[in-house]
Structures are given as structure tokens and as C-alpha cells.
């Protein structure tokens, strides 16, 4: 995997005994398909101005072009090459350290579909916090951290400041436009994600699966075609796709309905004192239509506790 | 689930039918041991499915009540499961409704005949939980308690047992 290659900066000589302070930029690249990638870049404070002169502003505007024009194929290829080149330059710069945090789509789906759902903001925050911890753990003295916000800027900033009292956090929406240097971190994230997607190995072994999933933007025709081709009526999508992604829902409209036992369990203590757990089925996989509890299990009325607890019931009509 | 041969249904005369647990033809009995999964959801689908291509259980490092916990994903959810053997003397069956020959419904004239035959057998089952680590408190494991209770209630009493009871001094 490409991730390992990016941990090249671990043993930069200036880090440990250094009195100058260092800063980090964190940037997230994530769409509904593929992994979520946080990239960060850190360097001595004294190098900050040099970084700006490295024409990151230009970099930023190129990133911006990519954001608004993801489908122009030729330019995309060109941009990608350019990005790769810039990434290699960053890697080669001895004053800069790079780190990434990758969260697989499978892990994202699982977290977001837990009984106690973890939302994408919280997952993103934890990823960013993990990166700050990692860099600190390497002995880097961080003084300033620029973070691209996820969710409410104020709350996020407070959360980070409380966790790391000694660090000045600059949390901003589209931090890369306010602080052009942030785009350095965005290149790290983008290139990492692109590489991971290019080398993606499917866990599923269904036939005719391919990796032409385009950019992963919901509007990309190639992404749309890929989703259409890879949907399965029973299984949904390969684990490359984050199942909680809004874009994939319409593709599974005709999919087989799946009702989960764990979707909303209510304590019903009025049932003769025997608090039987009833499944409330307001959330049913992809469709969200209402179903009766009987679809999953009988209500257990009149059954001995022994059978209720073991979910055993007499079947008079075997069919 | 119980035993060999055929057992006939009929609780309070409500059902007429037969479940043939022996293989219908000697060679057709399929062994599904290690391949039967119980998921914590209802899948509204009846038919064949490329399960092995999409459902990929993997052993984890965790152990729950002496059994290795496996991990798998279904529709984006992470499932944790264990494989439990079906208790001694019992066996799992996959039943199929027996087709009656054209126009002929055996035994019962009004078509209520409910005859089943075994298509496959299994000696263990992998059950999966969502968000809860498997344990001996799971209903499927606890449902096996019924076998012992059922035995105590339904097994014919042997003469020796009767004798041992009658030797209790009667005062």
C-alpha cells in the first residue's frame, strides 16, 4: 500500500532537539466510495514563509480547478500527474514531514451503522486528533495547527484546544483558501487516496468487477455507471462503497429488503412485568417502510419465560 | 431437528403431514456443516445467492466463551459471530416441501398435505450478532437447553429408573 511510503519523514533530524516550532495542516479527502484520507504536513515555523513561496497558492488554485471540474478527462489526467509530481516534491523536501490517516470505507460503514451510530464528523475529528497525537508522539513540538473544519468551526476548535492546551488551533472552513499552505496537506491526502483507489483490491470475488469508478464524486458519470454495474440486490455494494452514502441509496431502491434486529430496540416494561425487548422497525435497511414486529419474532404472549428468553416457539403450522 | 427417520406432525389434529429426515435418495444428501449462517436480520429474499462471493467471514483475535470470534460484513454492518456445534444426538436439516405428483395429494384430499423432505444436513451453525460480542447468553446457544428439558419431559422412563424411584423409602 502507498501509505507506508509516506511515512518517510519520521526521522528528520530537526525534529527532536529542535527549538523552533512546527505546524501541521490537516486536510480530509473523502467521497462516498473508497477510503477517507486525512493528510497532514508539518515543518518548522521558520519554514512556513518559505512554504508559501513554493507557490502553494498556485497549487491551491489547481486544486480548485480539480474540485469544480472533475470530469474533463484530459485535464484530469494532467492534473493528476501534476499532483503526483508535487507530492513527490513535498516528500523530497527535507524540511517537511508528511503523515496520513486512512479509514477504509468498510470501517466507515460499520461505524455509521452501529446501534450507537457514530457520525462522519466525529470519525473525521478523531482522525485529525489521531494525526496530531501521532506527530506529537514523534517528538515534534507543535505550536500551530491549521485544520480544515468538519462540522461547526467553533465547537471543533474548542474540542481541539481542550485536548491539546499548548497548541494554537486555526480551524476554518475551506482552510486551504484562507491558508494556501493547507493545500500542501490536501495534495498529500488526494494523492494518497487516488493511489489507494488505483490499487484497490476487492474483497468480494464476484465476476466482472472493475476499478473504473471514476472520481467518486456523486455527479461523475463514470462513478454512476460503476455504482449501477456493481449493485447487488441482496448484498448491496462491495465494501468499497460506504453504505451510508446518500448517493448509493437510489441504486438499491429495488434491492431486497433487509430488516435488522438491532434497528431500534425498545424496552417494553408494560408487558406483565416481563420486560420483553421489542424491535421497532422504523429503520429498515434502505427502504425505510414500516413493518410489524411479527416479521421478526412473535410477541411471546402466553409463552413461558423459559421459551421467551430462548426465542423458542411452538410452530403449529409448519410451512 | 430430532433423530433419524420420519416423524409425523399433528398437534391437536391441526396439521397433517410428514417430514422425511432421511435423504430422499441416498446420494443426494448434502453436508452443509460449516456453511450454515444465522444473521441478525430478515432478508426478504428466497432463492439462490452468490454468498461466498460477497460474504467473507474472517477469524478475529478475539475469543468469546472459548470460541473464536469471526468477523464479517453484510450491507455495511460489521457482524461478529461464532460457530457452535449442534448438540450430540441432534442434527440440523434443510427441508424442502415435497412436491406431490400432479393432481394427487396423498392422504388428505383438500390439499392440506404438508410433506417435507431433507435436502441437506449440518452439524454446526455460525450465528452472527450486530454490535454485540457473541456469548453463551445468546438465544441460539440457550435454545439448546431445550434438548435436555425435552428429554426429561418426554423420554420414556426405563424400568431401572422406576425401580430406583420406588426404592425411596415410603413413610
Boltz contact constraints between the chains, C-beta under 6 A:
constraints:
  - contact:
      token1: [A, 106]
      token2: [B, 73]
      max_distance: 6.0
  - contact:
      token1: [A, 109]
      token2: [B, 76]
      max_distance: 6.0
  - contact:
      token1: [A, 110]
      token2: [B, 78]
      max_distance: 6.0
  - contact:
      token1: [A, 113]
      token2: [B, 76]
      max_distance: 6.0
  - contact:
      token1: [A, 113]
      token2: [B, 77]
      max_distance: 6.0
  - contact:
      token1: [A, 114]
      token2: [B, 131]
      max_distance: 6.0
  - contact:
      token1: [A, 115]
      token2: [B, 131]
      max_distance: 6.0
  - contact:
      token1: [A, 203]
      token2: [B, 56]
      max_distance: 6.0
  - contact:
      token1: [A, 204]
      token2: [B, 53]
      max_distance: 6.0
  - contact:
      token1: [A, 204]
      token2: [B, 54]
      max_distance: 6.0
  - contact:
      token1: [A, 205]
      token2: [B, 53]
      max_distance: 6.0
  - contact:
      token1: [A, 206]
      token2: [B, 53]
      max_distance: 6.0
  - contact:
      token1: [A, 234]
      token2: [B, 45]
      max_distance: 6.0
  - contact:
      token1: [A, 234]
      token2: [B, 49]
      max_distance: 6.0
  - contact:
      token1: [A, 235]
      token2: [B, 54]
      max_distance: 6.0
  - contact:
      token1: [A, 236]
      token2: [B, 75]
      max_distance: 6.0
  - contact:
      token1: [A, 239]
      token2: [B, 73]
      max_distance: 6.0
  - contact:
      token1: [A, 243]
      token2: [B, 76]
      max_distance: 6.0
  - contact:
      token1: [A, 256]
      token2: [B, 44]
      max_distance: 6.0
  - contact:
      token1: [A, 256]
      token2: [B, 45]
      max_distance: 6.0
  - contact:
      token1: [A, 257]
      token2: [B, 44]
      max_distance: 6.0
  - contact:
      token1: [A, 258]
      token2: [B, 41]
      max_distance: 6.0
  - contact:
      token1: [A, 258]
      token2: [B, 43]
      max_distance: 6.0
  - contact:
      token1: [A, 258]
      token2: [B, 75]
      max_distance: 6.0
  - contact:
      token1: [A, 259]
      token2: [B, 41]
      max_distance: 6.0
  - contact:
      token1: [A, 259]
      token2: [B, 42]
      max_distance: 6.0
  - contact:
      token1: [A, 260]
      token2: [B, 41]
      max_distance: 6.0
  - contact:
      token1: [A, 261]
      token2: [B, 40]
      max_distance: 6.0
  - contact:
      token1: [A, 262]
      token2: [B, 130]
      max_distance: 6.0
  - contact:
      token1: [A, 262]
      token2: [B, 131]
      max_distance: 6.0
  - contact:
      token1: [A, 296]
      token2: [B, 42]
      max_distance: 6.0
  - contact:
      token1: [A, 310]
      token2: [B, 139]
      max_distance: 6.0
  - contact:
      token1: [A, 310]
      token2: [B, 142]
      max_distance: 6.0
  - contact:
      token1: [A, 310]
      token2: [B, 143]
      max_distance: 6.0
  - contact:
      token1: [A, 311]
      token2: [B, 139]
      max_distance: 6.0
  - contact:
      token1: [A, 312]
      token2: [B, 143]
      max_distance: 6.0
  - contact:
      token1: [A, 312]
      token2: [B, 146]
      max_distance: 6.0
  - contact:
      token1: [A, 316]
      token2: [B, 11]
      max_distance: 6.0
  - contact:
      token1: [A, 316]
      token2: [B, 14]
      max_distance: 6.0
